[in-house]
Amino acid sequence: MPSVRSIMHRDRSYWFDAASPHAPSEPLRGERPYDVCVIGAGVTGLSTAFHLRKLDPAIRVCVLEAEVVGYGASGRNAGQLIVQFGGGSYDDHIKMFGAENVGAAWRYVANGIRLMEALQAAEQIDCDYAATGYMKAALEVEGPAGIERYMAFLERIGQAEHFQAMEAGSLQEEFASPYLGAGLHDRRGGQFNPLKFVRGLAAAAKRLGADIFEHSPVAHIDLGAPQIVVETGMGQVRCEKLVIATNGYTHLLPGAAQAGLARQQRPLIIKGTITEPLTAQQWEATGWRRRCGLNIVSDLFYSFAPTADGRILHVGGYYAGAPTDRSLTPEVDWRLKLEGAEHVAAFFPRLTGLRTAQTWGGPISITADWAPHVGQAADRRIAYAVGCWGHGMGLGTHNGLTLAEITLERATENTGLWFVRRPKPNWPPRRLTNLVSDRVIADRRKKSRRIGAKLRPPLRFG
C-alpha cells in the first residue's frame, strides 16, 4: 500500500503516474554530521552522491530533497537522451566560446550518456532504455537551409561523424509525415524512463552508503566557520562541504543569495503531453521503424518520442512560461490538452483521432549566457550546477561526477574543462529579467504561429 505522501506526487508527469508506488525515505530528524551535504535528489544530486561514495568510500554523504526523488525536471522531462549543450543559437555559441570549446562541451554531454549507460548496466537499473539514437529534422516548408546550417556547425565542432544525413523523402516515408524535410540521425542516445533511472540511481547511492532524506526542505543555510549548517524543518546537518544541485529551483533556496547563486539561473516551465497507447495497427500505419525520437530544427519547437508502453510523448508549439511565483506552477496547460492531439495528428496524419491522455509541465534551468554553469561558488566549500536547458540527463549525470571530483579537490579532465573554470555571469535583477523573458516567449509564440500557419494542414495555437 503506497504511503499518503507517495500518492500526493502522482500526476506530476506521465512518469510519476505510470510508475510503481514509491515509499519515500524518512525526513531528516535531529542533528547529523556529514562531510558533504548534497541538496537536491534529481539526476545531478544523486549522481554526485553516488560518485562521492564511489571515489571515496570513507566520506560521509547525505542528500536532502524537499519533495521526493526525481520531483523536478529529472522526473518530468521528455525522456530522450540527446547530445546538446545549452540553448540559443549554435553560431552564437561558437562566437562566445570558440569552436574547440563548444566541441569539448558536446563531447562532455556524449560522455555523460555513456556514463548513464554504464551505470544502468553496472547497477542493474531498469529504466526502459532503448538505444535508438535520435533524429533531427527540418520542416519541408522551410527548406533545407536550417539543417544545412546545423550540419555545418557540427562539422566545425568535430561532431559531424556521428550523424547520418537523411533526405526529405526518406524521412517523410519513415515517419509517414508530410511536414518533414531533410534531417540527420545521431546514433547516440535514445529514449528511456527518467524517473526509473533516478530512482535506480538513488538506490545505487544508498547501497554505497549515502543517506537520502526525502520531504526535507531546506529552511536555512549558515555558511559561518568552521562548518556549514543546513537547517530543515525537523533536522540539522553540519558539514564540511555543500553541493547545490537544485537547478531550476536554485533561486528559491534559502542561502542561494548568500552563496552568490540566486541569479545564476532562471526557470522556464516547458509543457508536454502523452498520448493514449497506440495499437499495433497504428504503429504499422505510421512507420517509425527505428522508434527513435524526432526533434524539429526550427523556431517551431517540436519533439516527439515513443515510450516503452507504445505511446507518443510530445513537447512543442512553445507552450512555455516563465513563472512569477514561488511554486513554479501551473503544471497543466488546458490549451495543450485540447490542441496536443491535433498537433500529433498534423505531423502524423495516420494517427488522426489518437487522444491525449495527460499533460504536465516541468522547470528547465536557463542561464544568461545560454550555457550550463558548473563549478564552485565564491565560498570554495560550495560546488553547484545549474542551467540544464532541457537536455539535462546525460549532462546532469556527468555533472555529478565532476561535482564529486571538485568536492574531493581532485584535478581531473572534468574539473579542468573551460566551462567549469570560467567565471559565470548572473541574470540582471529579477524585474528586468521578467520583462526580457516575457518578451522572448511572446516573440517565440508569434514565430510559432507564423510558421504553423504555413503548414498544410496548418497548426493552430491557443
Buried (B, 14 or more C-beta within 10 A) or exposed (E): EEEEBBEBBBEBBBBBBBBEEBEBBEBBEEEBEBBBBBBBBBBBBBBBBBBBBBBBEEBBBBBBBBBBBBBBBBBBBBBBBBBBBBBBEBEEBBEBBEBEBBBBBBBBBBBBBBBBBEBBEEBEBEBBBBBBBBBBBBBBBBEBEBBEBBBEBBEBBBBBEBBEEBEBEBBBEBBBBBBBBBBBBBEBBBBBBBBBBBBBBBBBBBEBBBBBBBBBBBBEBBBEEEBBBBBBEBBBBBBBBBBBBBBBBBBBBEBBEBBBBBBBBBBBBBBBBBBBBBEEEBBEBBBBEBBBBBBBBBBBBBBBBBBBEBBBBBBBBBBBBBBEEEEBEEBBBEBBBEBBBBBBBBBBBBBEEBEBBBBBBBBBBBBBBBBBBBBBBEEEBBBBBBBBBBBBBBBBBBBBBBBBBBBBEEEBEBBEBEBBEBEBEBBEEBEEBBEBBEEBBEEBBEBBBEBBEEBEEEBBBE
